[in-house]
Amino acid sequence: MKTSKHEIEKAKWIKNIKEFNESGLTVREWCKTKGITHGSYYYWLKVIKEEALIKAGTLAVTGQTQFVEVKPTIATDVKLKASNQGTCAILRSNGNEIEIINGADPNTLELILNFIEK
């Protein structure tokens, strides 16, 4: 199966964004060291987030991007649950709740958890 140019670029940028998150630099500083424009960084960050949301089924069919601020706290309640509905975990923090279904896409989970970490 052939991988599209978009998928190859996306995979490269997922690694780049992870590297940036671990760098401790500002976006402009990191981009300068890599010879990348900060516009490219923000473009791919948006593309990756939107595709992750679409994959998770949370982006409106209209294509309108909607954001919600998630502020995790130290006292996050993680409840593992054996359920006949296929739920493997529910993460609760500050009145927000994320339900993880058995068989959830690992890449999407990684993106969401990395996003919540920030």
C-alpha positions in Angstrom: 0.0 0.0 0.0 1.4 3.4 -1.0 1.7 6.1 1.5 0.6 9.5 0.3 3.0 12.5 0.4 0.7 14.1 2.9 1.0 11.1 5.3 4.8 11.1 5.0 4.9 14.8 5.8 2.4 14.4 8.6 4.5 11.6 10.2 7.6 13.9 9.9 5.8 16.8 11.5 4.4 14.6 14.4 8.0 13.8 15.2 9.0 17.5 14.8 6.2 18.6 17.1 7.2 16.0 19.7 10.8 17.1 19.5 9.7 20.8 19.9 7.6 19.9 23.0 10.6 18.3 24.6 13.1 21.1 23.6 12.0 23.7 26.2 12.4 26.4 23.5 9.9 28.9 22.1 8.4 28.0 18.7 10.4 30.8 17.1 13.7 29.7 18.7 13.1 26.0 17.8 12.1 26.8 14.2 15.2 29.0 13.8 17.5 26.2 15.0 15.8 23.8 12.5 15.6 26.2 9.6 11.8 25.9 9.6 9.4 28.8 9.3 7.1 29.2 12.3 4.2 29.4 9.9 5.0 25.9 8.7 5.1 24.7 12.3 1.7 26.2 13.1 0.2 24.9 9.8 1.2 21.3 10.6 0.2 21.6 14.2 -3.3 22.6 13.1 -3.5 19.9 10.4 -2.4 17.2 12.9 -4.8 18.3 15.6 -7.7 18.6 13.1 -7.0 15.1 11.7 -6.8 13.6 15.2 -10.1 15.2 16.1 -11.7 14.0 12.9 -10.4 10.5 13.6 -11.8 10.7 17.1 -15.1 11.8 15.7 -15.2 15.2 17.5 -14.9 17.6 14.6 -18.2 18.9 13.3 -19.2 17.7 9.9 -19.4 21.4 8.8 -15.6 21.5 9.0 -15.7 24.2 11.6 -12.9 23.8 14.1 -13.9 24.1 17.8 -11.5 24.3 20.7 -12.1 23.8 24.4 -9.5 24.6 27.0 -8.4 21.6 29.1 -6.6 22.3 32.3 -5.4 19.2 34.0 -4.7 19.3 37.7 -2.5 17.2 39.8 -5.4 15.5 41.4 -6.7 13.8 38.2 -9.1 11.0 38.9 -8.3 8.0 36.6 -10.9 5.3 36.9 -10.3 2.0 35.2 -13.6 0.4 34.5 -14.5 -3.1 33.2 -17.6 -2.4 31.2 -19.9 -4.3 28.9 -20.0 -1.1 26.8 -16.4 -1.3 25.7 -15.0 1.5 27.9 -11.5 0.8 29.1 -10.8 4.0 31.1 -12.4 7.4 32.0 -10.1 10.3 32.8 -11.7 13.1 34.9 -10.1 16.5 35.7 -11.7 19.8 36.6 -15.1 18.7 35.6 -13.9 17.5 32.2 -14.2 13.9 31.2 -12.5 11.8 28.5 -13.8 8.3 28.0 -11.4 5.9 26.3 -13.1 3.1 24.4 -11.5 -0.4 23.9 -9.7 -0.4 20.6 -9.1 3.3 20.5 -6.5 4.4 18.0 -3.1 4.5 19.9 -1.8 7.5 17.8 -4.9 9.5 18.5 -4.6 8.7 22.2 -1.0 9.7 22.2 -1.8 13.1 20.6 -4.6 13.8 23.0 -2.5 12.8 26.1 0.5 14.9 24.9 -1.9 17.8 24.3 -3.4 17.4 27.8 0.1 17.3 29.4 0.9 20.8 28.2 
